[in-house]
């Protein structure tokens, strides 16, 4: 096996270890879009199969398998709320510290049974995150972590009510 293949495999193992440690650090994990989570493994299974059928050496097969593992690392969700910050992407180890946040808006959607969270920093809106938790848990957690006086707006969708 070549040195490149060994370094590539080692890099991929370190990446997975980092992603799993970061995921354990998250207290509230944001939901992901499920279509990507279903389609991507199917497409990658096709590539793994073709890599084994077309490659002649063990080195090429290992590289193909490790490349698929590298792409599959995208499926490890690393977005959410940690102890002191919002984590927007698994490979962004800094995130957005709570002390930098100017305002938080929570939207409780009764049709999807999720809480949509959006925050503002320096007047700019951050990305939307969805959580499977109660509004009370999220508000009480954020109220103790955000700067004193940071507004937390809660919008509750009552759905289509008929009178």
N, C-alpha and C positions, 0 to 999 in steps of 0.2 A: 504494500500500500504506500502511496506517495505521502510526502510530508504535507502537501496542500490538503489532502483528504483528512489527515489526522487533525490538522489545525482547524479545518472547517467543522469537523465533528466536535472538537473540543469547544469551539466558539458556540455552536448550537447548544451543547449541554450547559454551558455557562449562561446563555440567554434564557433557557428554560428555568434554571435555578433562580435567576433574578426575577423572572416573571412570577414564579410561584411565591417567592418571598414577598414581593410587592402585593400580590393578591391577598396574602394573609394579613397584611397591614391595613387593608381596607375594612372599615366598619360597616359602611353601607355601599353595596355594590350596585352600580348602574346596570340597567337592562341593556341587552344588545338586540339588534335586528336579527330575527331568527332565519330569514331567507338566506343571508350570507352564511350562517352557521350550518345550513343544510347543503347548499349548493357547492361551497368551496371544498369540503371533504370529498364529495363525489368526483369533482373535477380532478382533485389531487390524486384520488385513487386510480383514475385513468392514467395520469402521468406516472405513477409508481409502476403500474402494470406495463406501460410502454417502456419505461426505463429498464425493467428486468428483461423484457423480450428483446430489446434492441442492443443492450450492452453485452459485451463479450467478457470483460474482466470484472473481477470482484471490486476493484477500485472504482470503476464507473458505476456499478450497482450501489455501492456505499454512498458515493457522491449524490446519486439520484435520490436515494432514500433520505439523506441528510438535508438535501435541498427541499424536499417535500416537508420534512419536519420544521424547517426554517419558515416556510410559508404558513404552515399550520399554527405556528406560534402566534399568528395574528388572531386566532380564535380565543386565546386566553384573555379573558376580559380583565383589564386593569384600570377601568374607569370607576370612579366613585368618590366616597368621602373617607379620608383617613383621619387620624387624630388631630392634625393641625392644618389640613389643607384639602382642597379639591384636587383630585388626580384626574386629569383630562385624557391622558394617554399612558399606556403602560411603560413606554420608553422615556417618558418625561419624569425624571426623578424629583424635580422641584415641585411641580404642581403650582397651584395658586393658593398662597397662604391666606388663612382666614382674616388676618389683620389687613390685607390688601383689598378686601371686599367691601364695597360701598353699600350694597343692597342685595337682598335675596328675595326672589319671588317663587312661591310654591303654587302649583295649580293642581287641584285634586280633580281628576277626570273620572266621573262616575261610569262612563261607558267602557273604559279600558281597565279600571281598577288599578291605576298607577298614579304615583305622585310625580309630576313634572317639575323639575327644579331648574331655575335659571338664576344666575348671579350677575352683578354688574361690578366692574372694576375700572376705576379711572373714567367713569362715564360710558364705558363700552360694555356691551352685553357679551357674556361668555356663552359657551355651547350649552344646549339643552341636555339635561340628563333625566332619565326616568328611573324610578325606584319602586320596588314592591314592598313598601312599608307603610305604616300609618303616618298621617300628618302630624299627630301629636309627638311621636318619637322623633321625627325629623326636626320639628320646631324646637322641642326641648333640647335636643343635642346642639343644634346650631345656636340657640340663644345663649348657651353657656360658653360657646367657643368663639363667637364673633366678637368684634370690638363693641364696647358699651355704646348703645345708641344706634347700632346698625339696624335699619328697618327690615323686618321680615314680613312681607305681604303674602297672605294666604287667600287664594281665590278658589272657591268651591263651585264646581259645575253641578247644578241640580238636575241636569238632563232635561228632556222635554216633558215638562209637567203640564197636564191638562187640568183646567179649572172647571 
